Structure formats: C-alpha cells, structure tokens
Amino acid sequence: MAEKKRERRDPEQRRAEILAAAFACFAERGFAATRMEDVAARAGIAKGTVYLHFPDKERLFIELVSGVASPILGEVGGMVQKETIPARTAVSMFYALFKREVLETERRHLLRLILAEGPMFPVVTEFYYREIITKGVAIVRVLLARAAARGELRNPAVVDVPQLVMAPALMSIIWTTLFEGYEHLDTQKLFDTFLDTLFVPEGGAI
C-alpha cells in the first residue's frame, strides 16, 4: 500500500504510529495471524517503512510489551528501595498499577496473546521471561523476604514461591478476557482478598 502522504516524519513519531497500528492488529487478529503488511496498511504506510523501524513482528510485539511492563516494574522497584514501606503496601501498589495500566485498558490483550500464543513464538516468550518475569519475581522476592523478617507474612514459606504474588494478576487477565461475559469478577476484591491471605493484619494478630 502506498503511503497516504509523502511527508517527513519524526522517527519517534513514526515508530509510535507503527506500534499503535501493530497493537490494533494484534488485538484484532492475534499474533500469529498478523502480517507486517497488515500493520503497514493500518498505519497507512508502505510495508518497507515498517521494516525500516522493526525487522519483524516479534520485535514489534516485544516493543509493545516492554512499553507496558517496564514502567510498572520501575515504579514498584522504586518502592523496594524504601525499606520503611510495608511489603503489603508495595504489593498493593503493584496490583493497583496493573489494574489501572493493563487490566482496565486494551493492553490486557497483549498478556492474553502471550498466554495463548507464546509457546509458538519462543523469541517473544523468552524476552518476556527474561526482561519482565525474572525482574518482577526478583522484586517480589526482596519484598517477601523483608516481610518474613518482620513477621508480616502469614506463611513465611511464601518467600520460596514469589510467583504466587503474580497469580491474581494472571487470573484477572484470564477471567476478564475469556469469562467476563458469563460471570463478573470483582478484580479489586480479588486483589484485596489475596493480600489478606498473604499478610497478617496490621498489629500482627492472625
């Protein structure tokens, strides 16, 4: 498809337009079914222009996922540096950010696609594990170890399985994208209830 208008574009602006078009295509068609020419058509540019910025659709998807997850990890990671902040507060903040920035937006479809199609695209899955999952788990591990030392955890063994903290976020994605039309899930109550099962009440009495 020919470009709609021959005009000079700031490279960052062009990248943003391509990413927006890719996001729309991935959300509508899925990762496997989306072609680079589909992204070009949605952006109103030639396919060659897309390749000038991204070598393949895997890189497009990786850029999209990184753009969503990195700010959340950065903000929660910053909380870890403040040792006076209770672990429950930091984990609660993670859930709030996840809910606002992912679950309540169209970005939730990116995580749905990773769950559904990730095994077919190991480059994408490996990136997500290396750059998002491992960093997130490392942050949670520090928080849980600190909470255990302070007697804030109901079960200190949770320190050995920090992935548990991610469980409500994954469940909320699966439910809202697959089953919400059949039964509503109160995701805020899900997060709050999980926090209550993970941490002792304020004051220390279980």
TIVEX-657883 format. One line per field, with one value per residue (C-alpha): residue in three letters; chain; y, x, z. Coordinates in steps of 0.2 Angstrom, whole numbers, plus 5000, padded with zeros to 4 digits. Layout:
// residues N
code: Ala:...
unit: A:...
v: Y:...
u: X:...
w: Z:...
***
This chain:
// residues 206
code: Met:Ala:Glu:Lys:Lys:Arg:Glu:Arg:Arg:Asp:Pro:Glu:Gln:Arg:Arg:Ala:Glu:Ile:Leu:Ala:Ala:Ala:Phe:Ala:Cys:Phe:Ala:Glu:Arg:Gly:Phe:Ala:Ala:Thr:Arg:Met:Glu:Asp:Val:Ala:Ala:Arg:Ala:Gly:Ile:Ala:Lys:Gly:Thr:Val:Tyr:Leu:His:Phe:Pro:Asp:Lys:Glu:Arg:Leu:Phe:Ile:Glu:Leu:Val:Ser:Gly:Val:Ala:Ser:Pro:Ile:Leu:Gly:Glu:Val:Gly:Gly:Met:Val:Gln:Lys:Glu:Thr:Ile:Pro:Ala:Arg:Thr:Ala:Val:Ser:Met:Phe:Tyr:Ala:Leu:Phe:Lys:Arg:Glu:Val:Leu:Glu:Thr:Glu:Arg:Arg:His:Leu:Leu:Arg:Leu:Ile:Leu:Ala:Glu:Gly:Pro:Met:Phe:Pro:Val:Val:Thr:Glu:Phe:Tyr:Tyr:Arg:Glu:Ile:Ile:Thr:Lys:Gly:Val:Ala:Ile:Val:Arg:Val:Leu:Leu:Ala:Arg:Ala:Ala:Ala:Arg:Gly:Glu:Leu:Arg:Asn:Pro:Ala:Val:Val:Asp:Val:Pro:Gln:Leu:Val:Met:Ala:Pro:Ala:Leu:Met:Ser:Ile:Ile:Trp:Thr:Thr:Leu:Phe:Glu:Gly:Tyr:Glu:His:Leu:Asp:Thr:Gln:Lys:Leu:Phe:Asp:Thr:Phe:Leu:Asp:Thr:Leu:Phe:Val:Pro:Glu:Gly:Gly:Ala:Ile
unit: A:A:A:A:A:A:A:A:A:A:A:A:A:A:A:A:A:A:A:A:A:A:A:A:A:A:A:A:A:A:A:A:A:A:A:A:A:A:A:A:A:A:A:A:A:A:A:A:A:A:A:A:A:A:A:A:A:A:A:A:A:A:A:A:A:A:A:A:A:A:A:A:A:A:A:A:A:A:A:A:A:A:A:A:A:A:A:A:A:A:A:A:A:A:A:A:A:A:A:A:A:A:A:A:A:A:A:A:A:A:A:A:A:A:A:A:A:A:A:A:A:A:A:A:A:A:A:A:A:A:A:A:A:A:A:A:A:A:A:A:A:A:A:A:A:A:A:A:A:A:A:A:A:A:A:A:A:A:A:A:A:A:A:A:A:A:A:A:A:A:A:A:A:A:A:A:A:A:A:A:A:A:A:A:A:A:A:A:A:A:A:A:A:A:A:A:A:A:A:A:A:A:A:A:A:A
v: 5000:5017:5030:5042:5057:5059:5070:5069:5062:5062:5044:5043:5049:5036:5022:5027:5026:5009:5002:5009:5000:4984:4984:4986:4972:4960:4964:4960:4946:4938:4937:4923:4929:4947:4951:4965:4971:4972:4983:4994:4995:5000:5014:5020:5017:5006:4989:4994:5009:4997:4986:5002:5003:4985:4969:4958:4957:4948:4964:4974:4964:4965:4984:4984:4973:4982:4998:4992:4982:4992:5007:4996:4987:5003:5011:4995:4993:5010:5006:4991:5004:5012:4999:5008:5005:4989:4975:4974:4992:4989:4973:4983:4997:4984:4977:4995:4999:4983:4986:5004:5002:4985:4976:4991:4995:4987:4982:4967:4959:4959:4947:4937:4934:4929:4916:4910:4911:4912:4894:4896:4911:4907:4923:4933:4921:4921:4940:4941:4929:4937:4955:4955:4940:4937:4956:4956:4940:4947:4962:4952:4940:4955:4961:4944:4941:4958:4954:4937:4945:4957:4944:4951:4935:4923:4909:4913:4898:4910:4918:4902:4904:4923:4918:4917:4935:4936:4923:4936:4947:4932:4926:4943:4943:4926:4929:4947:4942:4924:4923:4941:4939:4925:4930:4946:4945:4959:4961:4973:4961:4948:4958:4964:4946:4939:4952:4947:4929:4933:4946:4946:4960:4976:4974:4956:4946:4932
u: 5000:5007:5009:4995:5005:5024:5029:5044:5040:5050:5057:5050:5033:5033:5038:5024:5012:5018:5017:4999:4994:5003:4994:4977:4981:4987:4972:4960:4969:4981:4999:5001:4988:4995:5007:5019:5008:4993:5002:5008:4990:4983:4997:4994:5012:5022:5027:5045:5043:5038:5054:5065:5060:5056:5064:5050:5033:5042:5051:5035:5027:5042:5042:5024:5025:5041:5032:5018:5028:5044:5036:5026:5042:5051:5039:5037:5056:5057:5046:5058:5072:5061:5064:5052:5037:5027:5028:5009:5009:5021:5012:4995:5003:5008:4991:4984:4996:4992:4974:4975:4988:4984:4968:4957:4964:4966:4983:4976:4975:4994:4996:4981:4991:5007:4997:4988:5001:5018:5023:5023:5034:5049:5058:5044:5041:5060:5061:5045:5053:5070:5065:5049:5045:5063:5064:5047:5050:5066:5057:5044:5057:5065:5048:5043:5060:5059:5041:5046:5059:5047:5034:5022:5018:5005:5016:5035:5036:5029:5046:5051:5037:5036:5027:5012:5010:5008:4993:4979:4986:4986:4969:4961:4968:4961:4944:4941:4947:4938:4924:4918:4904:4897:4901:4908:4924:4927:4946:4948:4941:4952:4967:4962:4957:4973:4983:4973:4978:4996:4999:4995:4983:4991:4996:5002:4987:4982
w: 5000:4995:5009:5011:5010:5007:5021:5033:5050:5066:5068:5085:5080:5065:5077:5089:5074:5069:5086:5088:5072:5077:5093:5085:5073:5086:5097:5082:5073:5086:5084:5073:5060:5059:5045:5043:5028:5039:5051:5036:5030:5047:5049:5031:5025:5014:5021:5018:5030:5044:5041:5042:5061:5065:5057:5061:5070:5085:5088:5086:5100:5111:5110:5114:5129:5136:5135:5146:5159:5161:5169:5181:5186:5188:5200:5210:5210:5217:5232:5236:5239:5253:5267:5278:5267:5272:5259:5259:5253:5239:5233:5234:5224:5210:5209:5208:5194:5185:5186:5180:5167:5160:5166:5163:5146:5129:5134:5143:5126:5125:5140:5134:5117:5127:5136:5121:5108:5117:5115:5096:5097:5108:5104:5112:5126:5131:5130:5142:5154:5154:5154:5163:5173:5181:5185:5193:5203:5209:5216:5224:5232:5240:5247:5254:5262:5271:5276:5283:5293:5300:5304:5291:5282:5287:5280:5278:5265:5253:5251:5241:5229:5225:5209:5219:5220:5202:5202:5205:5191:5179:5185:5182:5164:5160:5168:5160:5143:5142:5155:5160:5148:5158:5176:5183:5193:5205:5202:5216:5229:5221:5224:5242:5247:5241:5251:5267:5264:5261:5275:5294:5299:5305:5323:5320:5326:5313
***
